[in-house]
Amino acid sequence: MPRPGVAVGGRRRGVVAGLAATLAVLGPLGWFWQDSLVPSTYSVMDRGSVDTGGGAPVMTTTGAHPMAGMTGMTGVRSVADLRDPAAGPPDVDLTFTARKGTVRLASGQVVEDGYTIDGTSPGPEIHAVEGQLVQVMLRNADVPDGVTLHWHGLDVPNGDDGVAGVTQDAVLPGMSFTYRFTAERAGTYWYHSHQVSHEQVQKGLFGAVVISPRAPAEVPDALALVHLYSGNRTVNGLAGDVPVPAAPGSRVRVRVVNTDNGPMSAWVSGAAFRVVAVDGRELHEPGELRDTTVGVTAGGRADLEVAVPADGAGARVELGGNAAIVLGGSRAAPSPRPGRTLDLLAYGTPAPLGLDPGAADRTFTYAVGRRLGFVDGVPGMWWTVNGHLFPDVPMFVVREGDVVRMRITNSSGEVHPLHLHGHHAVVLAHDGVPASGSPWWFDSLDVEDGGSYDVAFVADNPGIWMDHCHNLTHAAEGLVAHLMYDGVTEPYLVGGSGANAPE
């Protein structure tokens, strides 16, 4: 038997050792927890780390980011001043009123605690002609969290981008904000709130924007605005088949818009078709397709030109397999999803890009992953950008006129539809395979798990721009980065008295 004093001493040493081991574990955990906390009010310019992509030096201060706290200095521009300079009365002048409450869709479905624009969801469709000046006054009747409008795919000036806490303050109940921009390029786009967007978009605060070409189109078009309300797929607010008049032997351009958080498949039953545009950009010499699935990215758009059969049977554009646009006659039978999926990398024929990716001024990496950690004090499995958790996300810094290359990778276990505000980029390669078809310009891109894309764009739209996952739940969980121009600052804060919540 050991002596009592030795036994007590041994127990004490064991307790001390146990406490030391506990502190060795809890100490770092406490530090990581503390480090993850996000202030109740902050500027996005103060978060994360600067990445200049190996390019020319940028203006810096003692702050965390270039331009921090430099508003008012010579040569420095505020995003609040980056607005469309066009003067005179607008060609398209609209007033939208946002409300929260029970929503009754055109199909009869009821959405509790939903959102409407002018009493409807989807909100009113905006039509303009290429080159026209568009003005939209947004009024908030009673949306308690505030609201904004982001013009998804329209590369508007930064001050009209509609991101609460980055390019404006959220429009609180009883207040208004006027957006004003030139419809510079024909195409299919959409608008949605960028304030608490993971809730407001899902529950109805969105609508379509169609910009027609200056010259009258030879082919009539039809809108297919697809949205899941409580898991039920609708097209233009209607469930099931949506009939669209179409003469036998004619062609119809069906503008497919995926407003949801995940990718959607589209295909055509009973007719040949071509994909003539992606994300508002025309494809060069697209070929005829049959029995082929077209993937439509979350937030993305695909314009399908359908050759309606001359026999009067009609054709169907299948949207996810449980909804469709029915063109002309109703005798065309629905078909199952084809096994072949269109590879846009090799579709169509090459054409000049208008930039030289081989002479890029800056090169960035956007690597999406996932790991254990804390985000704002909450433990869990969180998304990462370049190995870091929110708010330690990259600020990609460029100068106006730069040619920018970016390599996007995904090792997170899920697909991510990445969306760059204010710009369109061109795909150079997918999983190391170079593009060989039409230039594939995009603003929303599905990056599958284990996949990679090499893309390029010209930094031609000064501002501070979100570059985030358009599965909006993922964005709300921190899958966000920013593209910032040297010499630009912003006066807005996330949180604060305006309760700005960009995701």
C-alpha positions in Angstrom: 0.0 0.0 0.0 1.4 3.5 -0.9 1.7 6.0 1.8 -1.4 8.3 2.1 0.6 11.4 1.4 2.0 10.0 -1.8 -1.5 9.0 -2.9 -2.9 12.4 -2.3 0.0 14.0 -4.1 -0.5 11.7 -7.0 -4.2 12.6 -7.2 -3.3 16.3 -7.1 -0.8 15.9 -9.9 -3.4 14.1 -11.9 -5.9 16.8 -11.3 -3.4 19.5 -12.4 -2.5 17.4 -15.4 -6.2 17.0 -16.3 -6.8 20.7 -16.0 -3.7 21.5 -18.1 -5.0 19.1 -20.8 -8.4 20.6 -20.6 -7.0 24.1 -21.0 -4.8 22.9 -23.8 -8.0 21.9 -25.7 -10.4 24.6 -24.6 -7.8 27.5 -24.8 -7.4 27.3 -28.6 -11.1 26.6 -29.0 -11.9 29.7 -27.0 -9.5 31.7 -29.1 -11.1 30.4 -32.4 -14.5 31.1 -31.0 -13.5 34.7 -30.0 -11.8 35.2 -33.4 -14.9 34.1 -35.3 -17.2 36.7 -33.8 -18.5 39.3 -36.2 -19.2 42.8 -35.0 -22.8 43.9 -35.0 -21.8 46.7 -37.4 -18.9 46.5 -39.9 -17.8 47.5 -43.4 -17.1 44.7 -45.9 -13.8 46.6 -46.6 -12.7 45.7 -43.0 -13.1 41.9 -43.4 -10.8 39.2 -44.6 -7.6 39.7 -46.5 -6.4 41.5 -49.6 -5.5 39.5 -52.7 -4.0 41.6 -55.5 -3.5 38.6 -57.8 0.2 39.3 -58.4 -0.7 42.5 -60.1 0.5 46.1 -59.7 0.4 47.6 -56.2 -2.7 49.3 -55.0 -3.4 52.2 -52.7 -3.2 51.1 -49.1 -3.7 52.5 -45.6 -3.1 51.3 -42.1 -6.6 49.7 -42.3 -7.2 46.1 -43.2 -8.0 46.8 -46.8 -7.0 49.2 -49.5 -9.0 52.5 -49.3 -10.3 51.8 -45.8 -11.4 55.1 -44.3 -10.3 57.1 -47.4 -13.7 58.6 -48.4 -13.3 62.2 -49.5 -9.6 61.9 -50.6 -8.6 63.1 -54.1 -9.0 60.3 -56.7 -11.1 58.1 -54.4 -14.6 57.3 -55.5 -17.5 56.2 -53.4 -19.9 53.5 -54.6 -22.7 55.9 -53.8 -21.5 58.1 -56.6 -21.1 55.3 -59.2 -24.5 55.8 -60.8 -25.6 55.9 -64.4 -24.8 59.4 -65.8 -27.6 59.4 -68.4 -29.8 62.5 -68.0 -33.3 63.2 -69.0 -36.6 61.4 -68.5 -36.4 57.5 -68.4 -37.8 55.5 -71.3 -39.1 52.9 -68.8 -40.5 54.5 -65.6 -41.8 52.1 -62.9 -42.8 52.2 -59.3 -42.7 49.0 -57.3 -44.2 48.5 -53.9 -42.8 45.6 -51.7 -45.0 43.9 -49.1 -44.9 41.0 -46.8 -47.9 38.8 -46.1 -49.9 35.8 -47.5 -49.3 35.4 -51.2 -51.8 33.7 -53.5 -50.1 32.5 -56.7 -51.7 32.5 -60.2 -52.0 28.7 -59.8 -53.9 29.1 -56.6 -51.1 28.0 -54.2 -50.9 30.0 -51.0 -47.5 31.1 -49.5 -47.7 32.1 -45.9 -45.4 34.9 -44.8 -44.4 35.5 -48.4 -43.3 38.6 -50.3 -44.8 40.5 -53.2 -44.0 43.3 -55.6 -47.2 45.3 -56.5 -49.2 42.5 -54.9 -47.9 39.7 -57.0 -45.2 37.0 -57.0 -43.4 36.7 -59.2 -43.2 40.5 -59.4 -44.1 42.5 -62.6 -42.0 41.6 -65.6 -39.8 44.5 -66.8 -39.5 45.1 -70.5 -37.1 47.5 -72.2 -35.3 47.9 -75.5 -31.6 47.8 -75.8 -30.2 51.3 -75.1 -33.3 52.6 -73.2 -33.0 54.3 -69.8 -34.8 52.3 -67.1 -35.9 53.8 -63.8 -37.5 51.9 -60.9 -38.6 53.4 -57.7 -38.8 50.8 -55.0 -41.1 51.5 -52.1 -41.3 49.4 -49.0 -44.8 49.2 -47.6 -44.3 46.9 -44.7 -41.4 44.5 -45.2 -39.9 44.7 -41.6 -36.4 43.6 -42.4 -36.1 46.1 -45.3 -35.6 45.3 -49.0 -33.5 46.1 -52.0 -33.5 45.1 -55.7 -30.5 43.5 -57.3 -30.4 43.3 -61.1 -29.1 39.8 -61.6 -27.0 39.6 -64.8 -27.4 43.3 -65.7 -24.0 44.8 -65.3 -25.3 48.1 -64.0 -23.2 50.8 -62.2 -22.2 49.7 -58.7 -24.4 52.3 -57.0 -27.5 50.6 -58.5 -26.4 47.0 -57.7 -28.9 46.7 -54.8 -26.8 45.0 -52.2 -27.7 46.1 -48.7 -24.7 47.2 -46.7 -22.4 47.3 -49.7 -23.9 49.5 -52.4 -26.8 51.0 -50.5 -28.8 50.9 -47.2 -31.8 48.5 -47.1 -35.1 50.3 -47.9 -36.9 50.2 -44.6 -40.7 50.3 -44.2 -42.1 53.7 -45.4 -38.9 54.5 -47.3 -38.0 54.3 -51.0 -34.9 54.1 -53.3 -34.8 54.8 -57.0 -32.7 52.7 -59.3 -31.7 54.1 -62.7 -29.6 52.3 -65.4 -29.3 52.0 -69.1 -30.3 48.7 -70.7 -27.0 48.3 -72.5 -27.3 44.7 -73.8 -30.3 42.7 -75.0 -30.9 39.5 -73.1 -32.7 37.6 -70.3 -32.2 38.8 -66.8 -34.0 38.9 -63.5 -34.3 41.0 -60.3 -34.5 40.0 -56.7 -34.0 41.3 -53.2 -30.4 41.3 -51.8 -31.4 41.9 -48.2 -32.0 38.7 -46.2 -32.1 37.2 -49.7 -32.1 33.6 -48.6 -35.6 34.1 -47.2 -37.0 37.0 -49.3 -36.2 35.4 -52.7 -37.3 31.9 -51.7 -40.7 33.4 -50.6 -41.4 35.5 -53.6 -39.5 38.7 -53.9 -38.2 38.5 -57.5 -39.2 39.0 -61.1 -38.0 38.9 -64.7 -36.2 41.5 -66.9 -36.2 41.1 -70.7 -34.2 43.5 -72.8 -35.1 43.3 -76.5 -32.7 44.1 -79.3 -32.9 47.4 -81.1 -33.8 45.7 -84.3 -37.1 43.9 -84.2 -36.5 40.2 -83.3 -37.3 37.7 -86.1 -38.4 35.1 -83.6 -41.1 35.7 -80.9 -40.2 34.9 -77.4 -41.9 33.4 -74.3 -40.8 33.7 -70.7 -40.2 30.6 -68.4 -39.5 32.1 -65.0 -39.1 29.0 -62.8 -39.4 29.0 -59.0 -40.0 26.6 -56.2 -42.5 27.8 -53.7 -42.4 25.4 -50.6 -41.0 22.7 -52.9 -43.6 23.1 -55.6 -42.2 24.1 -59.0 -44.0 26.9 -60.9 -43.5 28.6 -64.2 -44.5 32.3 -64.3 -46.4 31.6 -61.0 -48.3 28.7 -62.5 -48.0 25.0 -61.7 -47.8 22.2 -64.3 -48.1 22.9 -68.0 -48.2 26.5 -69.2 -49.6 26.9 -72.7 -48.0 29.4 -75.1 -49.5 30.1 -78.6 -47.2 29.1 -81.4 -47.9 28.7 -85.1 -47.0 25.3 -86.7 -43.6 25.5 -88.4 -42.6 28.6 -86.5 -39.7 29.1 -84.1 -40.0 30.4 -80.6 -37.3 31.7 -78.2 -38.1 30.4 -74.7 -36.3 32.4 -72.0 -35.6 30.0 -69.2 -34.8 31.6 -65.8 -33.8 29.5 -62.8 -34.5 31.5 -59.7 -33.9 28.7 -57.2 -30.9 27.6 -55.1 -30.0 24.5 -57.1 -29.4 23.5 -60.8 -32.3 22.7 -63.0 -32.5 20.5 -66.1 -34.4 21.7 -69.2 -35.1 19.7 -72.4 -37.4 19.8 -75.4 -40.0 17.1 -76.2 -41.2 16.7 -79.7 -39.0 19.2 -81.5 -35.4 20.2 -82.4 -33.9 23.2 -80.7 -30.8 25.4 -80.2 -29.4 27.1 -77.2 -29.0 30.6 -78.5 -28.0 32.5 -75.4 -26.6 31.8 -71.8 -26.9 34.5 -69.1 -27.9 37.2 -71.5 -25.0 36.5 -74.0 -25.6 35.2 -77.5 -23.8 32.0 -78.5 -21.9 31.9 -81.8 -23.3 29.5 -84.4 -25.1 27.1 -82.0 -26.0 23.8 -83.6 -29.3 22.0 -83.7 -30.0 19.6 -80.7 -32.4 16.8 -80.0 -32.8 14.5 -77.0 -30.3 16.6 -75.0 -30.5 18.0 -71.5 -29.5 21.6 -70.9 -28.3 22.4 -67.4 -29.5 25.8 -66.1 -27.4 27.1 -63.1 -29.1 28.5 -60.0 -29.6 32.2 -60.9 -28.7 31.4 -64.5 -30.6 31.7 -67.7 -30.7 29.8 -71.0 -32.6 30.9 -74.1 -33.8 27.9 -76.1 -35.0 28.5 -79.7 -37.5 25.8 -80.4 -38.6 24.7 -83.9 -42.3 24.1 -83.5 -43.3 21.1 -85.7 -45.3 21.9 -88.9 -47.8 19.1 -88.2 -49.6 21.0 -85.5 -48.6 18.6 -82.7 -46.7 21.3 -80.8 -43.7 21.0 -78.6 -42.8 21.1 -74.9 -40.0 22.7 -73.1 -39.6 20.5 -70.0 -38.5 22.3 -66.9 -37.2 20.0 -64.2 -39.6 17.2 -65.3 -42.7 18.4 -63.5 -43.5 21.7 -65.3 -43.4 22.7 -68.9 -43.9 25.4 -71.5 -46.3 23.9 -74.1 -45.8 25.6 -77.5 -48.7 25.4 -80.0 -50.7 22.1 -80.0 -51.0 19.9 -77.0 -50.4 16.5 -78.7 -46.6 16.5 -78.0 -46.1 14.0 -75.2 -43.7 14.7 -72.3 -40.5 12.8 -72.5 -38.1 11.7 -69.7 -34.9 13.5 -69.1 -32.4 12.7 -71.8 -29.2 11.0 -70.8 -27.0 13.3 -72.9 -26.2 16.6 -71.3 -25.1 19.6 -73.4 -21.4 20.5 -72.9 -21.3 24.2 -73.5 -17.5 24.0 -73.6 -17.6 22.5 -77.1 -21.0 23.8 -78.4 -21.1 26.3 -81.3 -18.0 27.7 -83.0 -15.2 29.9 -81.7 -15.3 33.7 -82.0 -13.0 36.5 -80.8 -13.1 37.1 -77.0 -12.1 40.8 -77.0 -9.5 40.1 -74.4 -6.2 38.2 -74.1 -6.3 35.8 -71.2 -2.6 35.0 -71.8 -1.7 38.5 -70.9 -3.7 38.8 -67.7 -2.8 41.6 -65.3 -4.0 39.6 -62.2 -4.6 36.0 -61.5 -6.7 34.8 -58.6 -7.8 31.5 -57.0 -11.3 30.9 -55.7 -11.2 27.6 -53.9 -14.4 26.4 -52.3 -14.1 23.9 -49.4 -15.7 22.9 -46.2 -14.3 22.3 -42.7 -15.1 22.3 -39.0 -14.9 25.6 -37.3 -16.7 28.6 -35.8 -18.7 31.3 -37.8 -19.8 34.2 -35.7 -19.4 32.0 -32.6 -21.4 29.1 -33.9 -19.6 25.7 -34.3 -20.3 23.5 -37.3 -19.2 22.3 -40.7 -18.8 25.6 -42.7 -18.0 26.6 -46.2 -14.5 28.0 -46.8 -13.0 30.2 -49.5 -9.3 29.6 -50.0 -9.3 27.6 -46.8 -10.7 30.4 -44.7 -14.0 30.7 -42.9 -16.2 33.8 -43.0 -15.5 36.7 -42.2 -11.8 36.0 -43.2 -12.8 35.9 -46.9 -10.8 37.2 -49.8 -11.1 40.7 -51.2 -9.9 40.4 -54.8 -8.5 43.8 -55.7 -8.2 45.0 -59.3 -7.6 48.2 -61.3 -10.0 49.4 -63.9 -9.0 48.0 -67.3 -7.2 44.9 -65.9 -7.6 41.6 -67.6 -8.3 39.1 -64.8 -7.9 35.3 -64.7 -9.5 33.2 -62.0 -9.2 29.5 -61.3 -12.3 28.2 -59.4 -12.2 24.9 -57.7 -14.6 23.0 -55.4 -13.8 20.3 -52.9 -16.7 20.9 -50.6 -18.9 17.9 -51.3 -21.7 19.9 -53.0 -22.2 21.8 -56.2 -22.0 25.6 -55.9 -23.5 28.1 -58.4 -21.0 31.0 -58.2 -22.3 34.5 -59.2 -20.1 37.5 -59.9 -21.9 40.8 -59.7 -21.4 43.5 -62.2 -19.4 41.5 -64.8 -19.6 38.6 -67.2 -16.6 36.2 -67.4 -15.7 33.7 -70.2 -14.9 30.0 -69.6 -11.4 29.2 -70.7 -11.3 25.6 -69.5 -13.3 23.0 -67.5 -11.4 20.4 -65.5 -8.3 21.3 -67.6 -10.0 20.8 -70.9 -9.8 24.0 -73.0 -12.9 25.6 -74.5 -13.4 24.7 -78.1 -16.8 26.0 -79.0 -18.6 29.4 -78.9 -17.3 31.8 -76.2 -19.3 30.9 -73.1 -19.9 34.1 -71.2 -21.6 33.8 -67.8 -22.5 35.5 -64.6 -23.7 32.3 -62.8 -21.7 29.1 -63.0 -22.3 25.7 -61.5 -19.0 24.4 -60.1 -19.5 20.7 -59.3 -17.8 18.9 -56.4 -14.3 17.9 -57.5 -14.5 20.3 -60.5 -12.5 23.3 -61.6 -13.0 26.1 -64.1 -10.5 28.6 -65.5 -12.3 31.9 -66.4 -11.3 35.4 -67.4 -12.9 38.9 -67.6 -12.1 42.5 -68.0 -12.4 44.7 -65.0 -14.5 47.4 -66.7 -17.1 48.3 -64.0 -15.6 50.0 -61.0 -17.1 49.3 -57.6 -17.2 46.8 -54.7 -18.9 43.7 -56.0 -20.1 40.5 -54.3 -18.7 37.2 -55.7 -20.8 34.5 -54.0 -22.6 31.3 -54.1 -26.2 31.7 -55.5 -27.5 28.9 -53.4 -28.5 31.7 -51.1 -28.6 29.6 -48.0 -24.9 28.9 -48.6 -24.2 32.6 -49.0 -26.0 33.3 -45.7 -23.6 30.6 -44.2 -20.5 32.6 -45.3 -19.8 31.4 -48.9 -19.0 35.0 -50.0 -16.1 36.9 -51.4 -15.8 40.4 -52.9 -14.2 42.0 -56.0 -12.9 45.5 -55.2 -11.5 48.2 -57.5 -8.5 50.2 -56.4 -9.6 53.7 -55.6 -13.2 52.8 -54.6 -14.6 53.0 -51.1 -18.1 52.8 -49.6 -20.0 54.5 -46.8 -22.4 51.6 -46.0 -22.3 49.2 -43.1 -23.5 45.7 -42.6 -25.8 45.7 -39.6 -26.2 49.0 -37.9 -29.3 51.2 -37.8 -30.3 50.1 -41.2 -30.0 46.4 -40.2 -28.3 45.7 -43.5 -28.0 42.0 -44.2 -26.7 41.4 -47.7 -27.3 37.6 -47.4 
